[in-house]
Amino acid sequence: MPTSTLTSKGQITIPKQVRDRLGVHQGDRIEFVLEPSGPVSLRPLKRSARDLAGFLHRPGAGTVSQPEMDAGVLELIAEDDERIREGG
């Protein structure tokens, strides 16, 4: 089992075997997931836009064009602005 030593600055070197398993490289970000039962997991945070393809897909939902997305965002901003002006 790979091990590492914590430095006085709270830093560790992630063993190569673990880096390889996670597929991480210099400069990649890693999330520490605190599990409710106690253990801590590491999760790489590197994702490209292609990794997100289909992430929000809902079966039966159609596609939305960029102008439709822009209009939807503007509508939500206007609603939020109105709510803020009304003090809500």
C-alpha positions as CSV (number, residue, x, y, z in Angstrom):
1,M,0.0,0.0,0.0
2,P,1.5,3.4,-1.0
3,T,2.4,5.8,1.8
4,S,3.5,9.4,2.2
5,T,4.8,11.7,5.0
6,L,3.1,14.9,6.0
7,T,5.6,17.9,6.1
8,S,5.6,20.6,8.7
9,K,3.8,22.8,6.2
10,G,0.9,20.2,5.9
11,Q,2.0,19.0,2.4
12,I,2.4,15.5,1.1
13,T,3.7,14.0,-2.1
14,I,1.2,11.7,-3.7
15,P,2.9,8.4,-4.5
16,K,3.3,7.7,-8.2
17,Q,1.1,4.6,-8.0
18,V,-1.8,6.8,-6.7
19,R,-1.1,9.6,-9.3
20,D,-1.2,7.0,-12.0
21,R,-4.4,5.5,-10.7
22,L,-6.1,8.9,-10.6
23,G,-4.6,10.0,-13.9
24,V,-3.3,13.2,-12.5
25,H,-0.3,15.2,-13.5
26,Q,1.6,18.3,-12.4
27,G,-0.8,21.3,-12.2
28,D,-4.0,19.2,-11.9
29,R,-6.4,20.0,-9.1
30,I,-7.5,17.3,-6.7
31,E,-10.6,17.4,-4.5
32,F,-10.6,15.8,-1.0
33,V,-14.0,14.2,-0.4
34,L,-14.8,13.9,3.3
35,E,-17.0,10.9,3.6
36,P,-19.7,11.0,6.4
37,S,-18.5,7.8,7.9
38,G,-14.9,9.1,8.3
39,P,-12.7,8.1,5.3
40,V,-11.3,10.8,2.9
41,S,-11.2,10.1,-0.8
42,L,-9.2,11.9,-3.5
43,R,-10.9,12.9,-6.8
44,P,-9.2,14.6,-9.7
45,L,-10.9,17.9,-10.8
46,K,-9.6,18.0,-14.3
47,R,-12.3,17.9,-16.9
48,S,-12.6,19.2,-20.4
49,A,-15.8,20.5,-21.9
50,R,-16.0,17.2,-23.8
51,D,-16.2,15.3,-20.5
52,L,-19.4,17.3,-19.8
53,A,-21.1,16.3,-23.0
54,G,-24.6,14.9,-22.1
55,F,-24.1,15.7,-18.4
56,L,-27.5,17.5,-18.2
57,H,-29.3,15.4,-20.7
58,R,-32.8,14.4,-19.9
59,P,-34.4,11.6,-21.9
60,G,-37.1,13.1,-24.2
61,A,-35.8,16.7,-23.8
62,G,-35.0,18.4,-27.1
63,T,-31.9,20.4,-27.8
64,V,-31.7,24.2,-27.1
65,S,-30.0,26.7,-29.4
66,Q,-27.5,29.3,-28.2
67,P,-30.0,32.1,-28.7
68,E,-32.6,30.2,-26.8
69,M,-30.1,29.7,-23.9
70,D,-29.2,33.4,-24.0
71,A,-32.9,34.3,-23.8
72,G,-33.5,32.0,-20.9
73,V,-30.5,33.4,-19.0
74,L,-31.7,37.0,-19.6
75,E,-35.2,36.0,-18.4
76,L,-33.9,34.6,-15.2
77,I,-31.7,37.6,-14.6
78,A,-34.7,39.9,-15.1
79,E,-36.8,37.9,-12.7
80,D,-34.0,38.0,-10.1
81,D,-33.5,41.7,-10.6
82,E,-37.3,42.3,-10.1
83,R,-37.3,40.1,-6.9
84,I,-34.3,42.1,-5.5
85,R,-36.0,45.4,-6.3
86,E,-39.1,44.3,-4.5
87,G,-37.0,43.5,-1.5
88,G,-37.4,39.7,-1.7
